[in-house]
């Protein structure tokens, strides 16, 4: 069975299948922030969405972080590692992209166990 939660005009924010939770691309609410601020904003959103799906950040399996400026990766990593304990870090890829939209510096996609 596939469970879909929080429909947007173009996708469902959360999809769960066989105990695996997939969260669609998340961007920060406040796009005036730095890369670190946008990352922290997204991490707070992840906490809420994972809880809504019946899981949490300790059960993250993988993460894909799309960033527009790799020179800011250190600031992004600092926000990321202050949010999640080292023992709970998922597999991760950080992918540099040309554009995510006006003032969007980072977009995050994650998969978690339920």
TIMI-2910 file (N, C-alpha, C, CB; in pm, 1 decimal, decimal comma, always signed):
<rs>
+----------+----------+----------+----------+----------+----------+----------+----------+----------+----------+----------+----------+------+
!      n_x !      n_y !      n_z !     ca_x !     ca_y !     ca_z !      c_x !      c_y !      c_z !     cb_x !     cb_y !     cb_z ! resn !
+----------+----------+----------+----------+----------+----------+----------+----------+----------+----------+----------+----------+------+
!    +83,1 !   -118,4 !     +0,0 !     +0,0 !     +0,0 !     +0,0 !    +88,1 !   +125,5 !     +0,0 !    -94,8 !     -0,6 !   +121,6 !  Unk !
!    +48,2 !   +222,1 !    -77,3 !   +117,9 !   +350,2 !    -83,7 !    +32,3 !   +454,9 !    -13,0 !   +147,2 !   +391,8 !   -231,9 !  Unk !
!    +92,8 !   +526,9 !    +79,7 !    +22,5 !   +633,6 !   +150,2 !    +83,6 !   +766,7 !   +107,5 !    +30,8 !   +614,7 !   +305,7 !  Unk !
!     -1,5 !   +859,4 !    +65,8 !    +42,9 !   +991,3 !    +21,6 !    -11,0 !  +1096,7 !   +117,4 !     -3,6 !  +1020,0 !   -124,1 !  Unk !
!    +77,7 !  +1187,4 !   +162,3 !    +41,8 !  +1287,6 !   +262,8 !    +83,4 !  +1425,5 !   +213,4 !   +108,6 !  +1256,0 !   +399,7 !  Unk !
!     +2,0 !  +1524,5 !   +240,6 !    +29,9 !  +1665,4 !   +211,0 !    +47,5 !  +1692,9 !    +61,3 !   +154,3 !  +1709,2 !   +285,1 !  Unk !
!    -60,9 !  +1687,2 !     -9,7 !    -57,2 !  +1714,6 !   -153,1 !    -32,9 !  +1863,0 !   -179,6 !   -188,0 !  +1669,8 !   -219,5 !  Unk !
!    +55,2 !  +1890,7 !   -274,5 !    +78,8 !  +2025,8 !   -324,1 !    +26,7 !  +2028,3 !   -467,9 !   +232,8 !  +2066,3 !   -315,9 !  Unk !
!    +31,6 !  +2141,7 !   -534,5 !    -15,2 !  +2143,8 !   -673,8 !    +64,9 !  +2052,9 !   -767,4 !    -10,2 !  +2284,6 !   -726,1 !  Unk !
!   +189,8 !  +2017,8 !   -731,3 !   +272,2 !  +1939,6 !   -822,9 !   +320,2 !  +1804,6 !   -768,1 !   +390,2 !  +2020,2 !   -861,4 !  Unk !
!   +293,8 !  +1775,6 !   -640,3 !   +342,3 !  +1650,3 !   -580,1 !   +277,6 !  +1629,5 !   -444,1 !   +496,9 !  +1651,5 !   -566,3 !  Unk !
!   +309,0 !  +1516,7 !   -381,7 !   +279,7 !  +1495,8 !   -240,5 !   +410,3 !  +1519,8 !   -165,4 !   +221,5 !  +1350,6 !   -212,8 !  Unk !
!   +404,4 !  +1588,1 !    -55,9 !   +523,7 !  +1620,2 !    +22,5 !   +583,6 !  +1492,6 !    +81,4 !   +489,8 !  +1721,1 !   +135,1 !  Unk !
!   +496,2 !  +1397,5 !   +122,9 !   +541,0 !  +1272,8 !   +185,1 !   +472,7 !  +1156,2 !   +114,8 !   +510,1 !  +1271,4 !   +338,5 !  Unk !
!   +551,4 !  +1052,5 !    +83,6 !   +496,7 !   +927,1 !    +32,0 !   +560,8 !   +814,8 !   +112,5 !   +523,4 !   +910,2 !   -123,4 !  Unk !
!   +477,5 !   +721,4 !   +160,6 !   +526,7 !   +609,4 !   +239,9 !   +488,2 !   +479,3 !   +170,0 !   +469,8 !   +613,9 !   +385,1 !  Unk !
!   +583,0 !   +385,3 !   +163,8 !   +557,2 !   +253,9 !   +105,3 !   +646,1 !   +151,0 !   +175,4 !   +583,2 !   +254,7 !    -49,3 !  Unk !
!   +585,6 !    +43,2 !   +221,7 !   +659,5 !    -66,0 !   +286,9 !   +752,2 !    -17,9 !   +397,9 !   +740,2 !   -141,5 !   +184,1 !  Unk !
!   +707,5 !    +76,9 !   +478,0 !   +786,2 !   +124,2 !   +591,0 !   +897,2 !   +222,3 !   +555,0 !   +845,4 !     +8,4 !   +660,2 !  Unk !
!   +902,0 !   +266,2 !   +429,9 !  +1000,9 !   +365,7 !   +387,3 !   +926,0 !   +495,1 !   +357,1 !  +1083,1 !   +316,2 !   +261,5 !  Unk !
!   +976,7 !   +605,8 !   +411,3 !   +914,4 !   +737,2 !   +395,5 !  +1002,6 !   +822,1 !   +304,5 !   +893,1 !   +807,2 !   +534,2 !  Unk !
!   +941,5 !   +878,0 !   +201,1 !  +1011,3 !   +963,3 !   +104,7 !   +958,6 !  +1105,6 !   +120,3 !   +991,8 !   +911,6 !    -42,6 !  Unk !
!  +1047,7 !  +1200,4 !   +141,2 !  +1008,3 !  +1341,6 !   +151,3 !  +1059,2 !  +1415,5 !    +28,8 !  +1063,5 !  +1407,0 !   +282,1 !  Unk !
!   +967,1 !  +1485,3 !    -38,4 !  +1000,8 !  +1561,9 !   -158,0 !  +1090,0 !  +1679,9 !   -126,5 !   +875,5 !  +1609,9 !   -226,4 !  Unk !
!  +1139,1 !  +1742,4 !   -230,1 !  +1232,6 !  +1853,0 !   -216,1 !  +1180,2 !  +1964,6 !   -127,9 !  +1266,2 !  +1907,7 !   -350,3 !  Unk !
!  +1258,5 !  +2000,1 !    -27,1 !  +1221,5 !  +2105,3 !    +67,7 !  +1314,5 !  +2223,8 !    +52,2 !  +1225,1 !  +2053,1 !   +212,3 !  Unk !
!  +1256,7 !  +2341,9 !    +52,2 !  +1335,3 !  +2464,7 !    +54,2 !  +1296,1 !  +2543,5 !   +178,6 !  +1313,0 !  +2549,1 !    -76,0 !  Unk !
!  +1376,4 !  +2641,0 !   +212,8 !  +1350,7 !  +2723,5 !   +331,1 !  +1229,6 !  +2812,1 !   +309,5 !  +1473,0 !  +2809,3 !   +365,0 !  Unk !
!  +1163,3 !  +2847,6 !   +417,7 !  +1053,1 !  +2944,2 !   +411,2 !  +1106,5 !  +3085,9 !   +397,7 !   +963,8 !  +2933,1 !   +536,0 !  Unk !
!  +1217,3 !  +3114,5 !   +466,3 !  +1277,0 !  +3247,8 !   +463,1 !  +1399,1 !  +3244,9 !   +370,7 !  +1316,7 !  +3295,3 !   +607,2 !  Unk !
!  +1379,3 !  +3288,7 !   +247,8 !  +1485,3 !  +3283,0 !   +147,4 !  +1582,1 !  +3400,5 !   +155,3 !  +1424,6 !  +3277,8 !    +10,4 !  Unk !
!  +1565,3 !  +3487,4 !   +254,4 !  +1660,3 !  +3597,2 !   +272,9 !  +1780,9 !  +3552,3 !   +355,1 !  +1591,7 !  +3716,2 !   +341,0 !  Unk !
!  +1776,6 !  +3429,6 !   +407,0 !  +1882,6 !  +3377,5 !   +492,8 !  +2003,0 !  +3329,5 !   +411,5 !  +1829,1 !  +3263,5 !   +578,6 !  Unk !
!  +2113,7 !  +3311,6 !   +481,7 !  +2234,2 !  +3253,4 !   +424,4 !  +2211,7 !  +3104,3 !   +400,9 !  +2356,8 !  +3276,9 !   +516,9 !  Unk !
!  +2310,2 !  +3038,8 !   +343,4 !  +2303,3 !  +2893,7 !   +321,5 !  +2281,0 !  +2820,6 !   +454,2 !  +2433,0 !  +2842,6 !   +253,3 !  Unk !
!  +2353,3 !  +2859,9 !   +557,8 !  +2336,0 !  +2796,5 !   +688,8 !  +2196,8 !  +2818,7 !   +745,3 !  +2439,3 !  +2849,1 !   +786,2 !  Unk !
!  +2145,9 !  +2940,2 !   +731,9 !  +2011,3 !  +2970,8 !   +779,7 !  +1904,9 !  +2894,0 !   +704,2 !  +1984,5 !  +3118,6 !   +768,5 !  Unk !
!  +1919,8 !  +2885,9 !   +573,0 !  +1823,1 !  +2809,6 !   +493,0 !  +1829,5 !  +2661,2 !   +528,9 !  +1849,9 !  +2829,2 !   +341,8 !  Unk !
!  +1949,6 !  +2610,1 !   +552,9 !  +1963,9 !  +2469,4 !   +591,4 !  +1895,7 !  +2443,5 !   +725,7 !  +2113,2 !  +2430,0 !   +598,8 !  Unk !
!  +1917,4 !  +2530,7 !   +823,4 !  +1853,7 !  +2515,6 !   +954,9 !  +1702,1 !  +2522,5 !   +942,9 !  +1903,8 !  +2624,1 !  +1052,1 !  Unk !
!  +1651,9 !  +2611,5 !   +859,5 !  +1508,1 !  +2625,8 !   +834,8 !  +1452,5 !  +2494,5 !   +778,4 !  +1480,2 !  +2744,1 !   +736,6 !  Unk !
!  +1522,1 !  +2436,8 !   +681,0 !  +1478,7 !  +2310,5 !   +620,7 !  +1481,9 !  +2198,5 !   +723,6 !  +1567,5 !  +2274,5 !   +500,2 !  Unk !
!  +1583,7 !  +2193,7 !   +806,3 !  +1593,7 !  +2089,5 !   +908,5 !  +1476,4 !  +2096,8 !  +1006,2 !  +1726,5 !  +2101,9 !   +984,5 !  Unk !
!  +1434,3 !  +2216,4 !  +1043,1 !  +1317,2 !  +2232,1 !  +1130,0 !  +1192,0 !  +2179,8 !  +1059,5 !  +1298,4 !  +2380,8 !  +1170,5 !  Unk !
!  +1180,1 !  +2205,9 !   +929,8 !  +1067,4 !  +2152,9 !   +852,9 !  +1072,7 !  +2000,8 !   +846,9 !  +1066,8 !  +2211,3 !   +711,0 !  Unk !
!  +1193,3 !  +1946,5 !   +831,8 !  +1208,7 !  +1801,1 !   +828,7 !  +1159,0 !  +1738,0 !   +957,9 !  +1354,9 !  +1763,3 !   +804,7 !  Unk !
!  +1192,1 !  +1798,0 !  +1072,3 !  +1144,6 !  +1745,1 !  +1200,4 !   +992,6 !  +1732,3 !  +1200,3 !  +1190,1 !  +1835,5 !  +1316,6 !  Unk !
!   +923,4 !  +1835,2 !  +1156,4 !   +776,9 !  +1834,9 !  +1155,5 !   +721,0 !  +1733,2 !  +1056,6 !   +724,3 !  +1973,9 !  +1121,6 !  Unk !
!   +776,4 !  +1729,5 !   +936,2 !   +725,7 !  +1638,1 !   +833,9 !   +754,3 !  +1492,0 !   +868,3 !   +786,8 !  +1672,2 !   +698,8 !  Unk !
!   +872,3 !  +1465,1 !   +920,8 !   +903,6 !  +1328,4 !   +962,4 !   +809,7 !  +1283,0 !  +1073,4 !  +1049,7 !  +1318,4 !  +1009,2 !  Unk !
!   +780,9 !  +1371,5 !  +1168,3 !   +687,0 !  +1337,9 !  +1275,8 !   +548,6 !  +1309,3 !  +1218,7 !   +679,4 !  +1452,2 !  +1379,3 !  Unk !
!   +506,8 !  +1389,3 !  +1122,5 !   +376,5 !  +1366,6 !  +1059,8 !   +369,8 !  +1231,4 !   +990,2 !   +346,2 !  +1477,1 !   +960,0 !  Unk !
!   +483,9 !  +1184,4 !   +942,3 !   +491,2 !  +1055,2 !   +874,5 !   +515,5 !   +939,9 !   +971,9 !   +601,1 !  +1057,8 !   +769,8 !  Unk !
!   +527,1 !   +970,7 !  +1100,9 !   +545,5 !   +866,7 !  +1201,2 !   +689,2 !   +820,7 !  +1218,5 !   +462,0 !   +750,3 !  +1166,6 !  Unk !
!   +783,6 !   +909,5 !  +1190,0 !   +924,7 !   +875,9 !  +1205,1 !  +1000,7 !   +997,9 !  +1255,3 !   +984,3 !   +825,4 !  +1071,3 !  Unk !
!  +1131,8 !   +992,7 !  +1254,8 !  +1212,0 !  +1107,8 !  +1297,6 !  +1351,0 !  +1101,3 !  +1234,6 !  +1223,1 !  +1112,5 !  +1452,2 !  Unk !
!  +1431,2 !  +1203,5 !  +1262,1 !  +1562,8 !  +1215,3 !  +1198,1 !  +1658,6 !  +1103,3 !  +1235,3 !  +1625,0 !  +1346,8 !  +1234,1 !  Unk !
!  +1635,6 !  +1033,5 !  +1346,2 !  +1722,9 !   +921,6 !  +1383,2 !  +1705,0 !   +802,6 !  +1289,7 !  +1695,6 !   +878,7 !  +1526,9 !  Unk !
!  +1600,9 !   +806,6 !  +1207,8 !  +1572,7 !   +696,2 !  +1115,9 !  +1598,3 !   +734,4 !   +969,9 !  +1428,6 !   +650,5 !  +1132,4 !  Unk !
!  +1666,4 !   +847,5 !   +948,1 !  +1700,8 !   +886,2 !   +811,1 !  +1791,9 !   +781,1 !   +748,4 !  +1769,2 !  +1025,2 !   +808,8 !  Unk !
!  +1763,9 !   +748,4 !   +623,2 !  +1845,7 !   +652,4 !   +549,4 !  +1937,5 !   +722,1 !   +449,6 !  +1756,7 !   +552,1 !   +476,9 !  Unk !
!  +1882,3 !   +820,8 !   +379,5 !  +1962,4 !   +892,3 !   +280,0 !  +1913,1 !  +1035,3 !   +266,6 !  +1957,1 !   +820,8 !   +143,4 !  Unk !
!  +2003,4 !  +1119,4 !   +218,2 !  +1970,0 !  +1260,0 !   +194,2 !  +2042,9 !  +1306,6 !    +68,6 !  +2008,0 !  +1349,3 !   +317,3 !  Unk !
!  +1973,8 !  +1387,2 !    -10,6 !  +2033,8 !  +1453,5 !   -125,7 !  +2016,2 !  +1602,9 !   -104,7 !  +1969,0 !  +1405,8 !   -261,6 !  Unk !
!  +2126,9 !  +1674,0 !   -103,1 !  +2124,8 !  +1818,6 !    -81,8 !  +2171,4 !  +1886,2 !   -210,2 !  +2214,9 !  +1860,0 !    +39,9 !  Unk !
!  +2084,8 !  +1964,0 !   -269,1 !  +2115,0 !  +2036,1 !   -392,0 !  +2148,9 !  +2179,7 !   -352,8 !  +1994,5 !  +2030,7 !   -494,0 !  Unk !
!  +2268,0 !  +2226,0 !   -390,2 !  +2311,6 !  +2359,4 !   -351,0 !  +2357,7 !  +2437,9 !   -473,2 !  +2424,4 !  +2351,1 !   -246,9 !  Unk !
!  +2335,1 !  +2568,0 !   -467,2 !  +2370,5 !  +2654,5 !   -580,0 !  +2511,2 !  +2710,7 !   -570,8 !  +2273,0 !  +2767,6 !   -589,7 !  Unk !
!  +2575,5 !  +2697,6 !   -454,4 !  +2709,3 !  +2753,9 !   -436,9 !  +2790,7 !  +2662,2 !   -345,8 !  +2702,1 !  +2898,2 !   -378,2 !  Unk !
!  +2875,2 !  +2580,2 !   -406,1 !  +2953,6 !  +2483,7 !   -328,5 !  +3053,9 !  +2551,5 !   -235,0 !  +3027,3 !  +2389,6 !   -422,4 !  Unk !
!  +3085,5 !  +2677,2 !   -259,4 !  +3177,6 !  +2746,5 !   -169,1 !  +3112,9 !  +2769,4 !    -32,4 !  +3221,7 !  +2880,8 !   -230,2 !  Unk !
!  +2981,6 !  +2751,9 !    -21,6 !  +2910,5 !  +2768,4 !   +105,0 !  +2880,1 !  +2634,2 !   +172,5 !  +2781,1 !  +2844,9 !    +82,0 !  Unk !
!  +2940,2 !  +2528,0 !   +120,8 !  +2913,8 !  +2394,0 !   +173,1 !  +2950,7 !  +2381,2 !   +321,1 !  +2990,5 !  +2290,9 !    +92,0 !  Unk !
!  +3057,9 !  +2447,5 !   +363,9 !  +3097,9 !  +2441,3 !   +504,9 !  +2989,3 !  +2495,4 !   +596,6 !  +3227,1 !  +2519,2 !   +526,6 !  Unk !
!  +2929,6 !  +2606,4 !   +559,1 !  +2820,7 !  +2665,7 !   +638,3 !  +2699,7 !  +2572,2 !   +640,8 !  +2780,3 !  +2804,1 !   +580,7 !  Unk !
!  +2670,7 !  +2510,3 !   +526,9 !  +2561,0 !  +2414,3 !   +519,2 !  +2589,9 !  +2294,5 !   +609,4 !  +2539,0 !  +2368,1 !   +373,3 !  Unk !
!  +2712,3 !  +2241,3 !   +602,7 !  +2749,5 !  +2126,2 !   +686,1 !  +2738,9 !  +2158,3 !   +835,1 !  +2891,9 !  +2081,0 !   +653,1 !  Unk !
!  +2775,0 !  +2279,7 !   +872,7 !  +2766,5 !  +2319,6 !  +1013,0 !  +2621,5 !  +2315,9 !  +1062,4 !  +2825,6 !  +2460,4 !  +1032,1 !  Unk !
!  +2530,2 !  +2369,1 !   +983,3 !  +2387,8 !  +2366,4 !  +1021,0 !  +2335,9 !  +2222,9 !  +1022,9 !  +2303,3 !  +2452,4 !   +923,2 !  Unk !
!  +2375,6 !  +2143,2 !   +925,4 !  +2330,5 !  +2004,4 !   +914,6 !  +2376,6 !  +1922,6 !  +1035,5 !  +2382,9 !  +1941,0 !   +784,4 !  Unk !
!  +2505,3 !  +1933,4 !  +1070,7 !  +2558,3 !  +1852,6 !  +1180,4 !  +2518,8 !  +1904,8 !  +1318,3 !  +2708,2 !  +1846,3 !  +1170,5 !  Unk !
!  +2473,1 !  +2028,5 !  +1326,6 !  +2419,5 !  +2075,3 !  +1454,9 !  +2275,6 !  +2027,5 !  +1473,0 !  +2426,2 !  +2229,7 !  +1463,8 !  Unk !
!  +2212,3 !  +1987,5 !  +1364,6 !  +2074,6 !  +1937,4 !  +1370,3 !  +2068,5 !  +1787,8 !  +1399,6 !  +2003,2 !  +1966,6 !  +1239,5 !  Unk !
!  +2160,6 !  +1711,0 !  +1344,5 !  +2152,5 !  +1565,3 !  +1357,6 !  +2280,8 !  +1511,0 !  +1421,4 !  +2128,5 !  +1499,1 !  +1219,1 !  Unk !
!  +2264,2 !  +1419,0 !  +1514,6 !  +2378,5 !  +1359,9 !  +1584,1 !  +2463,5 !  +1277,5 !  +1488,1 !  +2331,1 !  +1272,6 !  +1701,2 !  Unk !
!  +2591,9 !  +1274,3 !  +1513,1 !  +2684,6 !  +1200,7 !  +1426,8 !  +2644,6 !  +1054,4 !  +1411,3 !  +2825,7 !  +1209,5 !  +1482,4 !  Unk !
!  +2595,4 !   +992,8 !  +1517,6 !  +2556,3 !   +851,7 !  +1512,4 !  +2436,4 !   +827,8 !  +1421,2 !  +2524,6 !   +801,5 !  +1651,7 !  Unk !
!  +2358,1 !   +932,6 !  +1392,8 !  +2235,8 !   +918,4 !  +1313,7 !  +2249,6 !   +971,3 !  +1170,7 !  +2122,7 !   +989,9 !  +1382,6 !  Unk !
!  +2369,5 !  +1013,9 !  +1131,2 !  +2386,8 !  +1068,7 !   +996,9 !  +2350,0 !   +964,7 !   +890,9 !  +2531,7 !  +1116,5 !   +976,5 !  Unk !
!  +2268,9 !  +1004,0 !   +791,7 !  +2233,7 !   +912,5 !   +682,6 !  +2342,6 !   +913,7 !   +574,9 !  +2096,5 !   +951,1 !   +621,1 !  Unk !
!  +2328,6 !   +828,1 !   +475,4 !  +2411,0 !   +845,7 !   +357,1 !  +2371,2 !   +979,3 !   +297,1 !  +2393,4 !   +727,1 !   +254,0 !  Unk !
!  +2463,2 !  +1043,4 !   +224,2 !  +2430,7 !  +1177,4 !   +174,0 !  +2510,8 !  +1209,2 !    +49,3 !  +2457,0 !  +1283,3 !   +281,5 !  Unk !
!  +2446,5 !  +1282,6 !    -39,4 !  +2514,8 !  +1339,7 !   -154,6 !  +2483,5 !  +1488,1 !   -156,9 !  +2471,6 !  +1269,9 !   -288,4 !  Unk !
!  +2585,3 !  +1568,2 !   -184,1 !  +2566,5 !  +1711,7 !   -201,6 !  +2594,4 !  +1740,6 !   -348,6 !  +2660,8 !  +1796,5 !   -105,5 !  Unk !
!  +2495,3 !  +1792,8 !   -417,0 !  +2502,4 !  +1811,1 !   -560,9 !  +2495,5 !  +1959,5 !   -593,5 !  +2389,2 !  +1734,2 !   -631,8 !  Unk !
!  +2594,6 !  +2008,9 !   -664,9 !  +2594,4 !  +2148,1 !   -707,6 !  +2505,0 !  +2165,0 !   -829,9 !  +2737,6 !  +2195,9 !   -738,3 !  Unk !
!  +2419,8 !  +2265,4 !   -825,5 !  +2328,0 !  +2293,3 !   -936,3 !  +2335,8 !  +2441,3 !   -971,5 !  +2181,8 !  +2253,0 !   -899,8 !  Unk !
!  +2296,3 !  +2473,6 !  -1093,3 !  +2304,9 !  +2611,8 !  -1139,6 !  +2196,8 !  +2700,2 !  -1078,3 !  +2295,1 !  +2616,5 !  -1290,5 !  Unk !
!  +2075,3 !  +2647,0 !  -1061,9 !  +1964,2 !  +2732,4 !  -1018,4 !  +1854,8 !  +2648,1 !   -954,7 !  +1907,2 !  +2812,9 !  -1137,2 !  Unk !
!  +1804,6 !  +2693,5 !   -841,1 !  +1691,9 !  +2628,7 !   -772,7 !  +1571,0 !  +2721,3 !   -763,5 !  +1733,7 !  +2584,0 !   -632,4 !  Unk !
!  +1581,9 !  +2840,0 !   -816,7 !  +1476,7 !  +2940,5 !   -805,9 !  +1531,4 !  +3063,3 !   -736,7 !  +1354,6 !  +2885,3 !   -729,8 !  Unk !
!  +1458,5 !  +3171,2 !   -747,0 !  +1504,4 !  +3299,2 !   -693,4 !  +1533,7 !  +3289,4 !   -543,7 !  +1400,0 !  +3408,1 !   -719,5 !  Unk !
!  +1657,9 !  +3318,0 !   -507,4 !  +1707,0 !  +3321,8 !   -369,4 !  +1710,3 !  +3186,5 !   -299,4 !  +1622,7 !  +3414,6 !   -290,1 !  Unk !
!  +1681,1 !  +3077,8 !   -370,4 !  +1688,5 !  +2944,1 !   -309,7 !  +1832,9 !  +2896,6 !   -320,9 !  +1589,2 !  +2842,3 !   -379,7 !  Unk !
!  +1895,9 !  +2873,5 !   -205,8 !  +2035,4 !  +2830,9 !   -202,8 !  +2050,2 !  +2680,5 !   -186,0 !  +2108,0 !  +2901,3 !    -91,5 !  Unk !
!  +1946,7 !  +2614,5 !   -130,7 !  +1953,8 !  +2470,8 !   -102,3 !  +1814,5 !  +2409,2 !   -108,9 !  +2017,6 !  +2445,2 !    +36,6 !  Unk !
!  +1809,8 !  +2286,9 !   -160,4 !  +1688,2 !  +2205,7 !   -160,0 !  +1728,0 !  +2067,5 !   -110,2 !  +1621,0 !  +2198,9 !   -303,5 !  Unk !
!  +1647,2 !  +2008,3 !    -23,3 !  +1681,8 !  +1882,0 !    +41,7 !  +1572,6 !  +1776,6 !    +16,0 !  +1701,6 !  +1903,5 !   +194,2 !  Unk !
!  +1617,7 !  +1655,1 !    -17,8 !  +1530,3 !  +1539,5 !    -36,7 !  +1581,9 !  +1431,3 !    +56,8 !  +1527,5 !  +1490,5 !   -187,9 !  Unk !
!  +1492,9 !  +1368,2 !   +134,3 !  +1536,9 !  +1262,0 !   +225,6 !  +1447,3 !  +1139,0 !   +216,1 !  +1539,1 !  +1313,4 !   +369,5 !  Unk !
!  +1504,2 !  +1026,7 !   +260,7 !  +1433,1 !   +899,7 !   +274,1 !  +1458,4 !   +850,7 !   +415,9 !  +1480,2 !   +793,3 !   +166,1 !  Unk !
!  +1353,2 !   +799,4 !   +479,8 !  +1366,7 !   +751,9 !   +618,2 !  +1290,0 !   +621,0 !   +636,5 !  +1315,3 !   +859,0 !   +718,5 !  Unk !
!  +1333,5 !   +543,4 !   +735,2 !  +1257,9 !   +425,2 !   +778,2 !  +1146,2 !   +473,7 !   +868,4 !  +1349,5 !   +320,1 !   +852,1 !  Unk !
!  +1042,4 !   +399,8 !   +871,4 !   +929,7 !   +437,2 !   +957,7 !   +940,2 !   +370,9 !  +1092,2 !   +797,5 !   +400,7 !   +892,8 !  Unk !
+----------+----------+----------+----------+----------+----------+----------+----------+----------+----------+----------+----------+------+
</rs>
